[in-house]
């Protein structure tokens, strides 16, 4: 039935295109997409179009979901899987956006990963449930107000981490990658970061990464896509593992 899938894809791309104005504005203004080739941008646009068609978006607390908001979230989410494919986001359907930070009145359990242990949240991601985002934070990240931070990348990295059934900082690695190498590299870096924080050393990586291996993976994914030179300088082996996993090299792309 692959021919039918291809037919559906062509129909979606033809009849539900991303508005040119929203797309070109995003590509022009957001640094996270800087350095993408014209071919990569075209591929990202197609993936983002299909993502928007396959996922259910809803605005909470009166947030109006404009084309600019929808396209911004979809494009950042799809940047992670640009070389992996939309199948990496199968198994769940909903993205919920709040105007700003939101309060969650339930405890976090073993089925989900939350971006903050308590209080008001900028985002959360559940293995089979929705991705929830605070648009004010996402918009600030997109504008580059704080280098190395991107809540959309963070929460969608959790989705990738959970693909094998648990959020533990070890997503399903590709053929040709060695799981033991990933585990050793990430464990060493996680321990080094915690040691640096204990001694109040400057490290260039958000301290929230030291919360758990799952949060370490999400935070270094943020840094990989938004401040790759910082990650490469601090943890070059982590950068190399992420480059193998995402099949991208933002450091070269953004320094061109």
The 8 nearest C-alpha neighbors of each residue, nearest first, counted from 0:
[[1, 3, 2, 4, 5, 6, 7, 8],
 [2, 0, 4, 3, 5, 6, 7, 8],
 [1, 3, 5, 0, 4, 6, 7, 8],
 [2, 4, 6, 1, 0, 5, 7, 8],
 [5, 3, 1, 7, 6, 2, 8, 0],
 [4, 6, 8, 2, 3, 7, 9, 1],
 [5, 7, 3, 9, 4, 8, 10, 2],
 [8, 6, 10, 4, 5, 9, 11, 3],
 [7, 9, 5, 11, 10, 6, 12, 4],
 [8, 10, 12, 6, 7, 11, 13, 5],
 [9, 11, 7, 13, 8, 12, 14, 6],
 [12, 10, 8, 15, 14, 13, 9, 7],
 [11, 13, 9, 16, 10, 15, 14, 8],
 [14, 12, 10, 11, 15, 9, 16, 8],
 [13, 15, 11, 12, 10, 16, 9, 17],
 [16, 14, 11, 12, 13, 17, 48, 52],
 [17, 15, 12, 14, 18, 13, 48, 11],
 [16, 18, 48, 19, 22, 15, 21, 70],
 [19, 17, 20, 21, 16, 22, 66, 23],
 [20, 18, 22, 21, 23, 17, 24, 16],
 [19, 21, 23, 18, 22, 24, 25, 17],
 [22, 20, 67, 24, 18, 19, 23, 25],
 [21, 23, 19, 25, 24, 20, 26, 18],
 [22, 24, 26, 25, 20, 21, 27, 19],
 [25, 23, 27, 21, 22, 26, 20, 28],
 [26, 24, 22, 28, 27, 23, 29, 21],
 [27, 25, 23, 24, 28, 29, 32, 22],
 [26, 28, 24, 25, 23, 29, 30, 33],
 [27, 29, 25, 26, 24, 30, 142, 23],
 [30, 28, 31, 25, 141, 26, 32, 27],
 [31, 29, 33, 32, 28, 143, 141, 142],
 [30, 32, 29, 33, 225, 224, 141, 75],
 [33, 31, 30, 35, 29, 26, 34, 78],
 [32, 34, 30, 31, 35, 253, 29, 26],
 [33, 35, 252, 253, 36, 32, 255, 254],
 [36, 34, 33, 39, 32, 40, 37, 252],
 [35, 37, 39, 38, 40, 34, 41, 33],
 [36, 38, 40, 39, 41, 35, 42, 34],
 [37, 39, 41, 36, 40, 42, 35, 43],
 [40, 38, 42, 36, 41, 37, 35, 43],
 [41, 39, 43, 37, 42, 38, 44, 35],
 [40, 42, 44, 38, 39, 43, 37, 45],
 [41, 43, 39, 45, 40, 44, 38, 46],
 [44, 42, 40, 46, 41, 45, 47, 39],
 [45, 43, 47, 41, 42, 46, 40, 48],
 [44, 46, 48, 42, 47, 43, 49, 41],
 [47, 45, 43, 49, 48, 44, 50, 42],
 [48, 46, 50, 44, 73, 74, 45, 49],
 [49, 47, 45, 51, 46, 50, 17, 44],
 [48, 50, 52, 46, 51, 47, 53, 45],
 [51, 49, 47, 53, 52, 48, 54, 46],
 [52, 50, 48, 49, 54, 53, 47, 73],
 [51, 53, 49, 50, 54, 48, 11, 15],
 [54, 52, 50, 51, 49, 55, 92, 48],
 [53, 55, 92, 51, 93, 52, 50, 56],
 [56, 54, 93, 92, 94, 57, 53, 51],
 [57, 55, 94, 95, 93, 54, 58, 96],
 [58, 56, 95, 96, 94, 59, 55, 64],
 [57, 59, 62, 96, 95, 97, 64, 63],
 [58, 60, 97, 61, 62, 96, 57, 95],
 [61, 59, 62, 97, 58, 98, 96, 63],
 [60, 62, 59, 63, 58, 98, 97, 64],
 [63, 61, 58, 98, 59, 60, 64, 97],
 [64, 62, 65, 58, 61, 59, 57, 98],
 [63, 65, 68, 58, 62, 69, 66, 57],
 [64, 66, 68, 67, 63, 69, 70, 62],
 [65, 67, 69, 68, 70, 21, 64, 18],
 [66, 68, 70, 21, 65, 69, 71, 25],
 [69, 67, 71, 65, 66, 70, 64, 72],
 [70, 68, 66, 72, 71, 67, 73, 65],
 [69, 71, 73, 67, 72, 68, 74, 66],
 [72, 70, 68, 74, 69, 73, 67, 75],
 [71, 73, 75, 69, 70, 74, 76, 68],
 [74, 72, 70, 76, 47, 75, 71, 77],
 [75, 73, 77, 47, 71, 76, 72, 70],
 [74, 76, 78, 72, 77, 73, 71, 151],
 [77, 75, 73, 74, 78, 79, 72, 155],
 [76, 78, 74, 80, 79, 75, 81, 73],
 [77, 79, 81, 75, 80, 76, 74, 43],
 [80, 78, 77, 81, 76, 245, 75, 152],
 [79, 81, 83, 77, 82, 78, 84, 245],
 [82, 80, 78, 83, 79, 77, 84, 43],
 [81, 83, 80, 246, 84, 245, 247, 79],
 [84, 82, 80, 81, 245, 87, 85, 246],
 [85, 83, 86, 80, 82, 87, 81, 46],
 [84, 86, 87, 88, 80, 46, 83, 89],
 [87, 85, 89, 88, 84, 83, 90, 80],
 [86, 88, 85, 89, 84, 159, 83, 80],
 [89, 87, 86, 85, 90, 91, 158, 159],
 [88, 90, 86, 87, 91, 85, 92, 162],
 [91, 89, 127, 88, 92, 126, 128, 87],
 [92, 90, 127, 89, 128, 93, 129, 88],
 [91, 93, 54, 55, 129, 90, 94, 53],
 [94, 92, 129, 55, 54, 56, 95, 91],
 [93, 95, 56, 130, 129, 131, 55, 57],
 [96, 94, 131, 57, 56, 58, 130, 132],
 [95, 97, 132, 58, 133, 131, 59, 134],
 [96, 98, 133, 59, 99, 134, 58, 132],
 [99, 97, 134, 62, 133, 135, 96, 60],
 [100, 98, 133, 135, 97, 134, 101, 136],
 [99, 101, 121, 120, 133, 119, 102, 97],
 [102, 100, 119, 120, 99, 103, 121, 97],
 [101, 103, 119, 120, 118, 104, 100, 117],
 [102, 104, 105, 101, 119, 118, 120, 117],
 [105, 103, 102, 106, 118, 117, 107, 119],
 [106, 104, 103, 107, 108, 102, 117, 118],
 [105, 107, 108, 104, 103, 117, 116, 113],
 [106, 108, 111, 105, 113, 109, 112, 116],
 [109, 107, 110, 111, 106, 112, 105, 113],
 [108, 110, 111, 107, 112, 165, 166, 126],
 [111, 109, 108, 126, 125, 112, 165, 107],
 [112, 110, 125, 109, 126, 108, 124, 113],
 [111, 113, 124, 125, 123, 114, 166, 157],
 [114, 112, 123, 115, 124, 111, 116, 107],
 [113, 115, 123, 122, 112, 120, 116, 121],
 [116, 114, 113, 117, 120, 118, 119, 121],
 [117, 115, 113, 114, 118, 107, 120, 106],
 [118, 116, 115, 119, 120, 103, 102, 106],
 [117, 119, 102, 120, 116, 115, 103, 101],
 [118, 120, 102, 101, 100, 117, 121, 103],
 [119, 121, 100, 101, 122, 115, 102, 118],
 [120, 122, 133, 100, 132, 136, 101, 119],
 [123, 121, 132, 131, 120, 114, 133, 150],
 [122, 124, 113, 131, 114, 130, 154, 112],
 [123, 125, 130, 154, 112, 113, 129, 131],
 [126, 124, 111, 128, 127, 112, 129, 130],
 [125, 127, 128, 111, 161, 158, 110, 124],
 [128, 126, 91, 125, 90, 129, 110, 111],
 [127, 129, 125, 126, 91, 130, 93, 124],
 [130, 128, 93, 94, 125, 131, 124, 92],
 [129, 131, 124, 94, 123, 95, 93, 132],
 [132, 130, 95, 123, 122, 96, 94, 129],
 [133, 131, 122, 96, 121, 134, 97, 95],
 [134, 132, 99, 97, 121, 100, 136, 135],
 [133, 135, 137, 98, 136, 99, 138, 97],
 [136, 134, 99, 138, 137, 133, 98, 139],
 [137, 135, 139, 134, 138, 133, 140, 121],
 [136, 138, 134, 140, 139, 135, 150, 141],
 [137, 139, 141, 135, 140, 136, 134, 142],
 [140, 138, 142, 136, 141, 137, 144, 135],
 [141, 139, 143, 137, 149, 142, 138, 144],
 [140, 142, 138, 143, 139, 29, 137, 149],
 [141, 143, 139, 140, 144, 29, 138, 28],
 [142, 144, 140, 141, 145, 146, 139, 30],
 [143, 145, 142, 139, 140, 146, 141, 148],
 [146, 144, 143, 148, 147, 140, 139, 142],
 [147, 145, 148, 143, 226, 144, 225, 140],
 [146, 148, 222, 226, 225, 221, 145, 149],
 [149, 147, 146, 221, 145, 140, 150, 222],
 [148, 150, 140, 152, 151, 221, 153, 137],
 [149, 151, 153, 152, 137, 154, 122, 148],
 [152, 150, 153, 154, 149, 155, 137, 76],
 [151, 153, 155, 149, 150, 221, 154, 156],
 [154, 152, 217, 150, 156, 151, 155, 221],
 [155, 153, 157, 156, 151, 124, 152, 123],
 [154, 156, 158, 157, 152, 153, 151, 76],
 [155, 157, 159, 153, 158, 217, 154, 152],
 [158, 156, 160, 154, 155, 159, 217, 161],
 [159, 157, 155, 161, 156, 160, 126, 162],
 [158, 160, 156, 157, 161, 162, 170, 155],
 [159, 161, 170, 157, 166, 158, 162, 168],
 [162, 160, 166, 165, 158, 164, 159, 163],
 [161, 163, 159, 164, 160, 170, 158, 171],
 [164, 162, 161, 165, 171, 170, 160, 166],
 [165, 163, 161, 162, 166, 126, 160, 110],
 [164, 166, 161, 167, 163, 162, 160, 110],
 [167, 165, 161, 160, 213, 168, 157, 164],
 [166, 168, 213, 169, 212, 165, 160, 161],
 [167, 169, 213, 212, 216, 166, 160, 170],
 [170, 168, 167, 160, 171, 182, 166, 181],
 [169, 171, 160, 172, 159, 168, 162, 161],
 [172, 170, 163, 169, 173, 162, 160, 159],
 [173, 171, 170, 176, 244, 178, 174, 177],
 [174, 172, 176, 175, 171, 244, 243, 177],
 [173, 175, 176, 172, 177, 171, 178, 244],
 [174, 176, 173, 177, 172, 243, 178, 244],
 [177, 175, 173, 174, 172, 178, 243, 180],
 [176, 178, 180, 179, 175, 181, 172, 174],
 [177, 179, 181, 180, 182, 176, 172, 169],
 [178, 180, 182, 181, 177, 183, 184, 176],
 [181, 179, 183, 177, 178, 182, 184, 176],
 [182, 180, 178, 184, 179, 183, 185, 240],
 [181, 183, 179, 185, 180, 184, 186, 178],
 [184, 182, 186, 180, 181, 185, 187, 179],
 [185, 183, 181, 187, 186, 182, 180, 237],
 [186, 184, 188, 182, 187, 183, 189, 181],
 [185, 187, 189, 183, 188, 184, 182, 190],
 [186, 188, 190, 184, 185, 189, 183, 191],
 [189, 187, 191, 185, 190, 186, 192, 184],
 [190, 188, 186, 192, 191, 187, 185, 193],
 [189, 191, 193, 187, 188, 192, 186, 194],
 [192, 190, 188, 194, 189, 193, 187, 195],
 [193, 191, 195, 189, 194, 190, 188, 196],
 [192, 194, 196, 190, 195, 191, 209, 197],
 [193, 195, 191, 197, 192, 196, 190, 198],
 [196, 194, 192, 200, 198, 193, 197, 199],
 [195, 197, 199, 193, 198, 194, 200, 192],
 [198, 196, 194, 195, 199, 193, 200, 192],
 [197, 199, 195, 196, 200, 194, 193, 201],
 [200, 198, 196, 197, 195, 201, 194, 202],
 [201, 199, 195, 198, 196, 202, 197, 194],
 [202, 200, 203, 199, 195, 196, 204, 198],
 [201, 203, 204, 200, 195, 233, 192, 196],
 [204, 202, 201, 229, 205, 233, 230, 147],
 [203, 205, 202, 206, 208, 230, 222, 219],
 [206, 204, 207, 208, 203, 218, 147, 148],
 [205, 207, 208, 209, 204, 196, 210, 192],
 [206, 208, 209, 205, 210, 214, 218, 215],
 [209, 207, 215, 214, 206, 210, 218, 205],
 [208, 210, 207, 211, 193, 206, 215, 189],
 [209, 211, 208, 207, 214, 215, 212, 206],
 [212, 210, 214, 213, 209, 215, 208, 167],
 [211, 213, 215, 168, 214, 167, 216, 189],
 [214, 212, 168, 167, 216, 211, 215, 166],
 [213, 215, 217, 208, 211, 216, 212, 218],
 [216, 214, 208, 212, 218, 213, 217, 219],
 [215, 217, 168, 213, 219, 214, 218, 220],
 [218, 216, 153, 214, 220, 156, 215, 219],
 [219, 217, 221, 215, 220, 208, 216, 214],
 [218, 220, 222, 221, 216, 217, 223, 215],
 [219, 221, 223, 217, 218, 222, 216, 224],
 [222, 220, 218, 219, 223, 224, 149, 152],
 [221, 223, 147, 226, 219, 225, 220, 224],
 [222, 224, 227, 220, 221, 219, 225, 226],
 [223, 225, 222, 221, 227, 249, 226, 220],
 [226, 224, 222, 147, 31, 223, 227, 221],
 [227, 225, 222, 147, 229, 228, 223, 224],
 [228, 226, 223, 250, 230, 229, 222, 224],
 [227, 229, 231, 230, 226, 250, 232, 223],
 [230, 228, 232, 227, 231, 226, 233, 203],
 [229, 231, 233, 227, 232, 228, 234, 222],
 [232, 230, 235, 228, 234, 238, 229, 233],
 [231, 233, 229, 230, 234, 235, 228, 227],
 [232, 234, 230, 231, 229, 235, 202, 203],
 [233, 235, 237, 231, 236, 230, 232, 238],
 [236, 234, 231, 238, 237, 232, 239, 233],
 [235, 237, 239, 238, 234, 240, 184, 231],
 [238, 236, 240, 234, 235, 239, 184, 241],
 [239, 237, 235, 241, 236, 231, 240, 242],
 [238, 240, 242, 236, 237, 241, 235, 243],
 [239, 241, 243, 237, 242, 238, 244, 236],
 [242, 240, 244, 238, 243, 239, 245, 237],
 [243, 241, 239, 247, 246, 245, 240, 244],
 [242, 244, 246, 240, 241, 245, 239, 247],
 [243, 245, 241, 246, 242, 240, 172, 173],
 [244, 246, 247, 242, 243, 241, 79, 82],
 [247, 245, 243, 242, 244, 82, 248, 83],
 [248, 246, 242, 245, 249, 243, 82, 244],
 [247, 249, 250, 242, 251, 252, 246, 245],
 [250, 248, 252, 251, 253, 224, 227, 247],
 [251, 249, 227, 253, 252, 248, 228, 254],
 [252, 250, 254, 249, 253, 248, 255, 34],
 [251, 253, 249, 34, 250, 255, 254, 248],
 [254, 252, 34, 250, 255, 251, 249, 33],
 [255, 253, 251, 252, 250, 34, 249, 228],
 [254, 253, 252, 251, 34, 250, 33, 249]]
